[in-house]
């Protein structure tokens, strides 16, 4: 499937050298284990550097420098969590090479801290968790408040997951991601004035509808409604997968995109064109944007024997509407990071 790969070479000094086959123009980026401060000029290597900072700050020792050559087939800045992937990959390598004994869950937590403290993005833990704790052909149901999680088998039968790339790049720092998060936090604060809740996810749809007047702001109500209803859709999606009811699962995927469009307002013309065109194609059970929105990617679940017609038809409409071609990839649900022997 799609992912990021790295080759590790030991060094006897404190120098670290990194090269990415995906960013060859950046050349070999060199820095010292003694100076892991964020450096804008170091580009993509700030993600692995940030992971090393977290490992050291949590009391572990990285004994010497190393060379790391990285290559991946995840499109950069496409909302496919390439930054979280490189964080967890680095953590896995350092943990293994230096026999640190860090649990996978702790590496996942460190990955989120890299984004929040080192890169400066107020992101959640979902991307890192899905990567670090991923299992082949299993969905992960995660409660981000408690970090309780459950694996749910995904039996697609003769269907495949198609990733649709808008080719409109986005970076979280530059998007309205932080704004949406702040809006949800403000809505929660207003609800908490009267309700004993810890998060928006504590509310059912009916409880939210009965109490939304407390928020007293149309935009904030829409943002919070998306969070509450999406949480319930996620629980319903688990039940649908357990019951092997892909038709219901597909409807929930579609409803999610509609909510992301109207209530959360993070889709945009490119993502809407892909999802809405996908809905009209034969053999599609569901399609929605994925990631933080504002560009990036959408996904669809498509009958395997209809994929060629699907990509041709959706691609044609997209290029006509948007003015540049989309890209399509068939993806599998794979295991988390591991050594290839």
C-alpha positions as a Markdown table, in Angstrom:
| # | Residue | x | y | z |
|---|---|---|---|---|
| 1 | Unk | 0.0 | 0.0 | 0.0 |
| 2 | Unk | 1.1 | 3.6 | 0.4 |
| 3 | Unk | 3.6 | 4.8 | 2.9 |
| 4 | Unk | 7.0 | 6.1 | 3.8 |
| 5 | Unk | 10.2 | 4.0 | 4.0 |
| 6 | Unk | 13.6 | 4.7 | 5.5 |
| 7 | Unk | 17.1 | 3.2 | 5.4 |
| 8 | Unk | 19.2 | 3.7 | 8.5 |
| 9 | Unk | 23.0 | 4.0 | 8.7 |
| 10 | Unk | 25.0 | 4.1 | 12.0 |
| 11 | Unk | 27.5 | 6.8 | 12.7 |
| 12 | Unk | 30.2 | 7.1 | 15.4 |
| 13 | Unk | 29.8 | 10.8 | 15.9 |
| 14 | Unk | 26.9 | 13.1 | 16.9 |
| 15 | Unk | 26.1 | 14.2 | 13.3 |
| 16 | Unk | 22.8 | 13.4 | 11.8 |
| 17 | Unk | 22.3 | 13.5 | 8.0 |
| 18 | Unk | 19.0 | 13.1 | 6.3 |
| 19 | Unk | 18.0 | 12.8 | 2.7 |
| 20 | Unk | 14.5 | 12.5 | 1.1 |
| 21 | Unk | 14.1 | 11.0 | -2.4 |
| 22 | Unk | 10.8 | 13.0 | -2.4 |
| 23 | Unk | 12.5 | 16.3 | -1.8 |
| 24 | Unk | 15.8 | 15.8 | -3.7 |
| 25 | Unk | 16.3 | 19.6 | -4.2 |
| 26 | Unk | 16.7 | 19.9 | -0.4 |
| 27 | Unk | 19.8 | 17.8 | -0.7 |
| 28 | Unk | 21.4 | 16.2 | 2.4 |
| 29 | Unk | 20.3 | 18.1 | 5.5 |
| 30 | Unk | 22.9 | 17.9 | 8.2 |
| 31 | Unk | 22.6 | 18.8 | 11.9 |
| 32 | Unk | 24.0 | 17.8 | 15.3 |
| 33 | Unk | 22.4 | 15.6 | 17.9 |
| 34 | Unk | 23.4 | 18.5 | 20.3 |
| 35 | Unk | 21.3 | 21.0 | 18.4 |
| 36 | Unk | 17.8 | 19.8 | 17.6 |
| 37 | Unk | 16.1 | 23.2 | 17.7 |
| 38 | Unk | 13.5 | 23.9 | 15.0 |
| 39 | Unk | 15.0 | 25.4 | 11.9 |
| 40 | Unk | 12.8 | 26.5 | 9.1 |
| 41 | Unk | 15.7 | 26.1 | 6.6 |
| 42 | Unk | 15.7 | 22.4 | 7.5 |
| 43 | Unk | 12.3 | 21.9 | 6.0 |
| 44 | Unk | 10.9 | 18.3 | 6.2 |
| 45 | Unk | 13.6 | 17.2 | 8.7 |
| 46 | Unk | 11.9 | 19.2 | 11.4 |
| 47 | Unk | 9.4 | 16.4 | 11.8 |
| 48 | Unk | 12.0 | 13.7 | 12.6 |
| 49 | Unk | 14.0 | 16.2 | 14.6 |
| 50 | Unk | 10.9 | 17.0 | 16.7 |
| 51 | Unk | 10.3 | 13.3 | 17.4 |
| 52 | Unk | 13.9 | 13.0 | 18.6 |
| 53 | Unk | 13.4 | 16.0 | 20.9 |
| 54 | Unk | 10.3 | 14.4 | 22.4 |
| 55 | Unk | 12.2 | 11.1 | 23.0 |
| 56 | Unk | 15.1 | 12.9 | 24.7 |
| 57 | Unk | 12.7 | 15.1 | 26.7 |
| 58 | Unk | 11.0 | 12.0 | 28.0 |
| 59 | Unk | 14.2 | 10.8 | 29.5 |
| 60 | Unk | 15.6 | 8.5 | 26.8 |
| 61 | Unk | 19.1 | 8.7 | 25.3 |
| 62 | Unk | 20.0 | 8.7 | 21.6 |
| 63 | Unk | 23.6 | 7.5 | 21.9 |
| 64 | Unk | 25.1 | 8.7 | 18.6 |
| 65 | Unk | 24.3 | 10.2 | 15.2 |
| 66 | Unk | 23.1 | 8.4 | 12.1 |
| 67 | Unk | 22.3 | 8.7 | 8.4 |
| 68 | Unk | 18.7 | 8.4 | 7.3 |
| 69 | Unk | 17.5 | 8.1 | 3.7 |
| 70 | Unk | 13.7 | 8.4 | 3.3 |
| 71 | Unk | 11.4 | 7.8 | 0.4 |
| 72 | Unk | 7.7 | 7.5 | 0.3 |
| 73 | Unk | 4.7 | 7.3 | -2.1 |
| 74 | Unk | 2.5 | 9.5 | 0.1 |
| 75 | Unk | 1.8 | 12.8 | -1.7 |
| 76 | Unk | 3.2 | 15.7 | 0.4 |
| 77 | Unk | 0.7 | 18.3 | 1.8 |
| 78 | Unk | -2.2 | 16.3 | 0.5 |
| 79 | Unk | -3.9 | 15.7 | 3.8 |
| 80 | Unk | -2.7 | 12.0 | 4.0 |
| 81 | Unk | -0.8 | 12.5 | 7.2 |
| 82 | Unk | 2.7 | 12.4 | 5.7 |
| 83 | Unk | 4.0 | 14.4 | 8.6 |
| 84 | Unk | 2.6 | 12.0 | 11.2 |
| 85 | Unk | 4.0 | 9.1 | 9.1 |
| 86 | Unk | 7.5 | 10.5 | 9.2 |
| 87 | Unk | 7.3 | 11.2 | 12.9 |
| 88 | Unk | 6.2 | 7.7 | 13.8 |
| 89 | Unk | 8.7 | 6.2 | 11.3 |
| 90 | Unk | 11.5 | 8.1 | 13.0 |
| 91 | Unk | 10.3 | 7.1 | 16.5 |
| 92 | Unk | 10.1 | 3.5 | 15.5 |
| 93 | Unk | 13.7 | 3.5 | 14.1 |
| 94 | Unk | 15.2 | 5.3 | 17.1 |
| 95 | Unk | 13.3 | 3.2 | 19.5 |
| 96 | Unk | 14.5 | 0.0 | 17.8 |
| 97 | Unk | 18.1 | 0.9 | 17.1 |
| 98 | Unk | 18.8 | 2.2 | 20.6 |
| 99 | Unk | 16.7 | -0.4 | 22.3 |
| 100 | Unk | 14.7 | 2.2 | 24.2 |
| 101 | Unk | 11.6 | 0.2 | 25.0 |
| 102 | Unk | 9.1 | 3.0 | 24.3 |
| 103 | Unk | 5.6 | 1.7 | 23.9 |
| 104 | Unk | 3.8 | 2.3 | 20.6 |
| 105 | Unk | 1.2 | 4.3 | 22.4 |
| 106 | Unk | 3.8 | 6.6 | 23.9 |
| 107 | Unk | 5.4 | 7.1 | 20.4 |
| 108 | Unk | 1.9 | 8.1 | 19.2 |
| 109 | Unk | 1.6 | 10.7 | 22.0 |
| 110 | Unk | 5.1 | 12.0 | 21.3 |
| 111 | Unk | 4.0 | 12.5 | 17.6 |
| 112 | Unk | 1.2 | 14.7 | 18.7 |
| 113 | Unk | 3.5 | 16.7 | 20.9 |
| 114 | Unk | 5.8 | 17.2 | 17.9 |
| 115 | Unk | 2.9 | 18.9 | 16.1 |
| 116 | Unk | 1.7 | 20.9 | 19.1 |
| 117 | Unk | 4.9 | 22.0 | 20.7 |
| 118 | Unk | 7.6 | 21.9 | 18.0 |
| 119 | Unk | 5.8 | 22.6 | 14.7 |
| 120 | Unk | 3.1 | 24.8 | 16.2 |
| 121 | Unk | -0.1 | 23.1 | 15.0 |
| 122 | Unk | -3.0 | 22.6 | 17.4 |
| 123 | Unk | -3.7 | 19.1 | 16.0 |
| 124 | Unk | -5.3 | 16.1 | 17.7 |
| 125 | Unk | -3.9 | 12.7 | 18.0 |
| 126 | Unk | -5.9 | 10.9 | 15.4 |
| 127 | Unk | -3.3 | 10.8 | 12.6 |
| 128 | Unk | -0.5 | 9.5 | 14.7 |
| 129 | Unk | -2.8 | 7.0 | 16.4 |
| 130 | Unk | -4.1 | 5.6 | 13.1 |
| 131 | Unk | -0.5 | 5.2 | 11.8 |
| 132 | Unk | 1.2 | 4.0 | 15.0 |
| 133 | Unk | -1.6 | 1.6 | 16.1 |
| 134 | Unk | -2.8 | 0.6 | 12.6 |
| 135 | Unk | -3.7 | -3.1 | 11.9 |
| 136 | Unk | -4.2 | -4.6 | 8.5 |
| 137 | Unk | -7.8 | -4.6 | 7.3 |
| 138 | Unk | -9.0 | -3.1 | 10.6 |
| 139 | Unk | -10.6 | 0.3 | 11.4 |
| 140 | Unk | -9.6 | 1.9 | 14.7 |
| 141 | Unk | -12.4 | 3.3 | 16.8 |
| 142 | Unk | -10.6 | 5.9 | 19.1 |
| 143 | Unk | -12.0 | 8.0 | 22.0 |
| 144 | Unk | -9.5 | 10.8 | 21.9 |
| 145 | Unk | -10.6 | 11.9 | 25.4 |
| 146 | Unk | -9.6 | 8.7 | 27.1 |
| 147 | Unk | -7.4 | 7.1 | 24.4 |
| 148 | Unk | -9.6 | 4.0 | 24.7 |
| 149 | Unk | -9.6 | 2.2 | 21.4 |
| 150 | Unk | -11.2 | -0.8 | 19.6 |
| 151 | Unk | -10.4 | -2.6 | 16.4 |
| 152 | Unk | -13.2 | -3.2 | 13.9 |
| 153 | Unk | -12.8 | -5.5 | 10.9 |
| 154 | Unk | -13.3 | -3.8 | 7.6 |
| 155 | Unk | -14.6 | -6.4 | 5.1 |
| 156 | Unk | -14.9 | -4.7 | 1.8 |
| 157 | Unk | -15.2 | -7.9 | -0.3 |
| 158 | Unk | -14.9 | -7.0 | -3.9 |
| 159 | Unk | -14.7 | -3.2 | -3.2 |
| 160 | Unk | -11.6 | -1.0 | -2.8 |
| 161 | Unk | -10.7 | 2.3 | -1.2 |
| 162 | Unk | -9.9 | 4.9 | -3.8 |
| 163 | Unk | -8.0 | 8.0 | -2.7 |
| 164 | Unk | -8.8 | 11.1 | -4.8 |
| 165 | Unk | -6.1 | 13.9 | -4.6 |
| 166 | Unk | -7.3 | 17.4 | -5.4 |
| 167 | Unk | -3.7 | 18.4 | -6.1 |
| 168 | Unk | -4.5 | 21.5 | -4.1 |
| 169 | Unk | -1.8 | 21.7 | -1.5 |
| 170 | Unk | -2.6 | 22.6 | 2.0 |
| 171 | Unk | -0.6 | 22.9 | 5.2 |
| 172 | Unk | -2.2 | 23.0 | 8.6 |
| 173 | Unk | -0.4 | 26.1 | 9.8 |
| 174 | Unk | -1.9 | 28.0 | 6.8 |
| 175 | Unk | -5.4 | 26.5 | 6.9 |
| 176 | Unk | -8.3 | 27.4 | 9.2 |
| 177 | Unk | -7.8 | 24.2 | 11.2 |
| 178 | Unk | -6.8 | 26.1 | 14.3 |
| 179 | Unk | -9.7 | 28.4 | 13.9 |
| 180 | Unk | -12.2 | 25.5 | 13.7 |
| 181 | Unk | -10.7 | 24.0 | 16.8 |
| 182 | Unk | -11.0 | 27.3 | 18.7 |
| 183 | Unk | -14.6 | 27.7 | 17.6 |
| 184 | Unk | -15.5 | 24.2 | 19.0 |
| 185 | Unk | -13.7 | 25.0 | 22.2 |
| 186 | Unk | -15.7 | 28.2 | 22.6 |
| 187 | Unk | -19.0 | 26.5 | 21.9 |
| 188 | Unk | -18.1 | 23.8 | 24.5 |
| 189 | Unk | -17.3 | 26.5 | 27.0 |
| 190 | Unk | -20.7 | 28.2 | 26.5 |
| 191 | Unk | -22.5 | 24.8 | 26.9 |
| 192 | Unk | -20.5 | 24.0 | 30.0 |
| 193 | Unk | -22.0 | 27.0 | 31.7 |
| 194 | Unk | -25.2 | 25.0 | 32.1 |
| 195 | Unk | -24.3 | 21.4 | 31.3 |
| 196 | Unk | -21.9 | 19.0 | 33.1 |
| 197 | Unk | -20.0 | 17.8 | 30.0 |
| 198 | Unk | -16.3 | 17.4 | 29.3 |
| 199 | Unk | -16.5 | 17.4 | 25.5 |
| 200 | Unk | -18.9 | 18.0 | 22.7 |
| 201 | Unk | -18.8 | 14.2 | 22.1 |
| 202 | Unk | -20.6 | 13.7 | 25.5 |
| 203 | Unk | -23.9 | 15.0 | 23.9 |
| 204 | Unk | -26.4 | 13.0 | 21.8 |
| 205 | Unk | -28.0 | 14.7 | 18.8 |
| 206 | Unk | -31.2 | 15.4 | 20.7 |
| 207 | Unk | -29.3 | 16.8 | 23.8 |
| 208 | Unk | -27.4 | 19.1 | 21.5 |
| 209 | Unk | -30.6 | 20.3 | 19.7 |
| 210 | Unk | -32.3 | 21.0 | 23.1 |
| 211 | Unk | -29.3 | 23.0 | 24.4 |
| 212 | Unk | -27.8 | 24.7 | 21.4 |
| 213 | Unk | -29.4 | 28.0 | 22.3 |
| 214 | Unk | -26.9 | 28.2 | 25.1 |
| 215 | Unk | -24.2 | 28.8 | 22.4 |
| 216 | Unk | -26.0 | 31.9 | 21.1 |
| 217 | Unk | -24.0 | 32.2 | 17.9 |
| 218 | Unk | -25.1 | 30.8 | 14.5 |
| 219 | Unk | -21.5 | 29.9 | 13.3 |
| 220 | Unk | -20.5 | 28.3 | 16.6 |
| 221 | Unk | -23.7 | 26.3 | 16.7 |
| 222 | Unk | -22.9 | 24.9 | 13.2 |
| 223 | Unk | -19.3 | 24.0 | 14.2 |
| 224 | Unk | -20.4 | 22.3 | 17.4 |
| 225 | Unk | -23.3 | 20.5 | 15.7 |
| 226 | Unk | -20.8 | 18.9 | 13.2 |
| 227 | Unk | -18.7 | 17.7 | 16.1 |
| 228 | Unk | -21.6 | 16.2 | 18.0 |
| 229 | Unk | -23.3 | 14.6 | 15.0 |
| 230 | Unk | -20.0 | 13.3 | 13.5 |
| 231 | Unk | -19.3 | 11.6 | 16.8 |
| 232 | Unk | -22.6 | 9.8 | 16.7 |
| 233 | Unk | -22.1 | 8.9 | 13.0 |
| 234 | Unk | -18.7 | 7.4 | 14.0 |
| 235 | Unk | -20.4 | 5.1 | 16.6 |
| 236 | Unk | -23.0 | 4.2 | 14.0 |
| 237 | Unk | -20.3 | 3.4 | 11.5 |
| 238 | Unk | -18.7 | 1.0 | 13.9 |
| 239 | Unk | -22.0 | -0.9 | 14.3 |
| 240 | Unk | -22.5 | -0.9 | 10.5 |
| 241 | Unk | -19.0 | -2.5 | 10.0 |
| 242 | Unk | -19.6 | -5.0 | 12.8 |
| 243 | Unk | -22.8 | -6.0 | 11.1 |
| 244 | Unk | -21.1 | -6.0 | 7.7 |
| 245 | Unk | -23.7 | -3.5 | 6.5 |
| 246 | Unk | -21.6 | -1.6 | 3.9 |
| 247 | Unk | -24.7 | 0.2 | 2.5 |
| 248 | Unk | -25.3 | 2.0 | 5.8 |
| 249 | Unk | -21.6 | 2.6 | 6.3 |
| 250 | Unk | -21.5 | 4.3 | 2.8 |
| 251 | Unk | -24.5 | 6.5 | 3.7 |
| 252 | Unk | -22.7 | 7.6 | 6.9 |
| 253 | Unk | -19.6 | 8.5 | 4.9 |
| 254 | Unk | -21.8 | 10.6 | 2.6 |
| 255 | Unk | -23.6 | 12.3 | 5.5 |
| 256 | Unk | -20.2 | 13.1 | 7.0 |
| 257 | Unk | -19.1 | 15.0 | 3.9 |
| 258 | Unk | -22.4 | 17.0 | 3.8 |
| 259 | Unk | -21.8 | 18.0 | 7.4 |
| 260 | Unk | -18.2 | 19.0 | 6.7 |
| 261 | Unk | -19.5 | 21.1 | 3.9 |
| 262 | Unk | -22.4 | 22.9 | 5.5 |
| 263 | Unk | -21.7 | 22.9 | 9.2 |
| 264 | Unk | -17.9 | 22.8 | 9.5 |
| 265 | Unk | -17.3 | 24.5 | 6.2 |
| 266 | Unk | -13.9 | 22.9 | 5.5 |
| 267 | Unk | -14.4 | 21.3 | 2.1 |
| 268 | Unk | -14.1 | 23.9 | -0.8 |
| 269 | Unk | -14.9 | 23.5 | -4.5 |
| 270 | Unk | -12.2 | 20.9 | -5.2 |
| 271 | Unk | -13.2 | 18.4 | -2.5 |
| 272 | Unk | -16.9 | 19.0 | -3.1 |
| 273 | Unk | -16.4 | 18.3 | -6.9 |
| 274 | Unk | -14.7 | 15.0 | -6.2 |
| 275 | Unk | -17.2 | 13.8 | -3.5 |
| 276 | Unk | -20.3 | 14.9 | -5.3 |
| 277 | Unk | -19.1 | 13.5 | -8.7 |
| 278 | Unk | -18.2 | 10.2 | -6.9 |
| 279 | Unk | -21.7 | 9.9 | -5.5 |
| 280 | Unk | -23.1 | 9.8 | -9.0 |
| 281 | Unk | -20.9 | 7.0 | -10.3 |
| 282 | Unk | -22.0 | 3.3 | -10.5 |
| 283 | Unk | -20.5 | 1.0 | -7.9 |
| 284 | Unk | -19.8 | 3.7 | -5.3 |
| 285 | Unk | -21.1 | 3.1 | -1.8 |
| 286 | Unk | -19.8 | 6.3 | -0.3 |
| 287 | Unk | -17.3 | 9.2 | -0.6 |
| 288 | Unk | -16.1 | 12.1 | 1.6 |
| 289 | Unk | -13.2 | 14.4 | 2.1 |
| 290 | Unk | -10.5 | 13.3 | 4.5 |
| 291 | Unk | -8.0 | 15.1 | 6.6 |
| 292 | Unk | -8.4 | 18.7 | 7.7 |
| 293 | Unk | -9.9 | 19.9 | 4.4 |
| 294 | Unk | -9.3 | 23.0 | 2.4 |
| 295 | Unk | -7.8 | 20.9 | -0.4 |
| 296 | Unk | -5.9 | 17.6 | 0.1 |
| 297 | Unk | -7.8 | 14.4 | -0.5 |
| 298 | Unk | -11.1 | 12.7 | -0.6 |
| 299 | Unk | -11.8 | 8.9 | -0.4 |
| 300 | Unk | -14.4 | 6.7 | -2.0 |
| 301 | Unk | -15.3 | 3.0 | -1.6 |
| 302 | Unk | -15.8 | 1.6 | -5.1 |
| 303 | Unk | -16.6 | -1.8 | -6.7 |
| 304 | Unk | -13.2 | -3.2 | -7.9 |
| 305 | Unk | -14.5 | -3.8 | -11.4 |
| 306 | Unk | -15.8 | -0.2 | -11.7 |
| 307 | Unk | -12.6 | 1.5 | -10.6 |
| 308 | Unk | -11.3 | 2.3 | -14.1 |
| 309 | Unk | -14.6 | 3.9 | -15.2 |
| 310 | Unk | -14.8 | 5.7 | -11.9 |
| 311 | Unk | -11.4 | 7.3 | -12.1 |
| 312 | Unk | -12.0 | 8.2 | -15.8 |
| 313 | Unk | -15.4 | 9.8 | -15.2 |
| 314 | Unk | -14.6 | 11.6 | -11.9 |
| 315 | Unk | -11.2 | 12.7 | -13.4 |
| 316 | Unk | -12.9 | 14.2 | -16.5 |
| 317 | Unk | -15.5 | 16.2 | -14.5 |
| 318 | Unk | -12.9 | 17.4 | -12.0 |
| 319 | Unk | -10.5 | 18.7 | -14.7 |
| 320 | Unk | -13.3 | 20.4 | -16.5 |
| 321 | Unk | -14.6 | 22.1 | -13.3 |
| 322 | Unk | -11.3 | 22.9 | -11.6 |
| 323 | Unk | -8.8 | 23.4 | -14.4 |
| 324 | Unk | -6.2 | 20.8 | -13.5 |
| 325 | Unk | -6.3 | 17.0 | -13.1 |
| 326 | Unk | -6.8 | 15.1 | -9.9 |
| 327 | Unk | -4.8 | 12.0 | -9.0 |
| 328 | Unk | -6.2 | 8.6 | -8.0 |
| 329 | Unk | -4.7 | 5.8 | -5.9 |
| 330 | Unk | -6.0 | 2.5 | -4.7 |
| 331 | Unk | -5.2 | 2.0 | -1.0 |
| 332 | Unk | -5.2 | -0.8 | 1.5 |
| 333 | Unk | -5.6 | -0.7 | 5.3 |
| 334 | Unk | -2.1 | -1.7 | 6.5 |
| 335 | Unk | -0.1 | -2.4 | 9.7 |
| 336 | Unk | 1.6 | 0.3 | 11.5 |
| 337 | Unk | 5.4 | 1.1 | 11.2 |
| 338 | Unk | 7.7 | -1.9 | 11.4 |
| 339 | Unk | 11.2 | -3.1 | 10.3 |
| 340 | Unk | 11.3 | -4.7 | 6.9 |
| 341 | Unk | 13.5 | -7.8 | 7.0 |
